[in-house]
Amino acid sequence: METQNKTAVNENIFRATTDQPVERKRRINSSSLFRERKDIVLVHGEEEYVLRITRNGKLILTK
């Protein structure tokens, strides 16, 4: 019986203080944003930021 309870707890992710499920963060694959490009412009409010892929495959965000 204890094994069943552990399995049930592992299958359902709950916050420590409530019985509400934890919201998972939205995941976006970078290839869907870049589409064969090395840089894109992100607009946040009235500001523009450039997100680019380096030669080493890292992401750099600049204003």
Phi, psi and omega in degrees: 000319181297323177298320178297318180296318178297320179296316180298320179293319180294327182283334180247118180270122181234152174289155183294329187257350181223173176263014181275138177297146178284133177283133178273147179288145178292134180247129178234125178289130183300330180296332177286336177277316187277324179044065177075001178263164178257346177211153178221160177254127176254133178252123180234108186065239179256003183260148176246137178233147177253126175251122183227157177261127179280173176299334180270004178083011178271159176258137177232129178250124179232157179263000000 
